[in-house]
Amino acid sequence: MNAVSWLNSEAFTVFGQHIKWSDMIGNVIGLTALALGWRRSIWTWPAQLLSGAILLIAFASAHLSGSAGKQLVVIVVALWGWWSWNRGKQQAQDGSIAVRFATWRERAVLIGAAALGTLAVGGLFTAFPSLSWDPWPDAYIFVGTIVAMYAQAKGMVEFWFAWLLVDLVGVPLNFANGFAFSGFVYIIYGALVLWGMRDWWLRTRTPALEGATA
């Protein structure tokens, strides 16, 4: 059995749900990446990169093209975010990444991009049903993830709001498509998102600690 076959094999069954190794490992690493993002650690990006690669294998094997495509974008954006944070231009005095609220213009751009992107990707999935079993929810998660990661790379507190909106659809979608572990992890994501949102929010209220050093 090669590595790909092993990743796509069943790890165990719980409450009648079949858990795949790829689903479990990819999401545990993804959960770690979110926790690292909460701590504003640059290691959040290589963790997201590895999680995306493993989940790409999981979703591609299940013929969920939208979710698989999302992981490809996750990999690309993770590389860009890693590079962006690594430049050091957003470092706070404690060595972590400085965070801020987006401007109203940036918020409008994020919301507009999310809406137009979802319409475009959802329309594509609808026109070509073989690309996704659930076109509109899949498109919503696909685009929402991109928006969230972009905002994270920019150090915007709004990235947590974007993840929370993705979670609201991600939980039922993953359970419906047989990725129970992803569904359980998305619930944990929700708790981490709320805590992370609070932490980043408080950081914006202490500008003395967030001064740029570059």
Secondary structure, DSSP 8 states (H G I E B T S, - for coil): --HHHHHTSEEEEETTEEEEHHHHHHHHHHHHHHHHHHTT-TTHHHHHHHHHHHHHHHHHHTT-HHHHHHHHHHHHHHHHHHHHHHT-TTB-TTSSB--B---HHHHHHHHHHHHHHHHHHHHHHHHSGGG-SSHHHHHHHHHHHHHHHHHHHTTBTHHHHHHHHHHHHHHHHHHHTT-HHHHHHHHHHHHHHHHHHHHHHHHTT-TTTS----
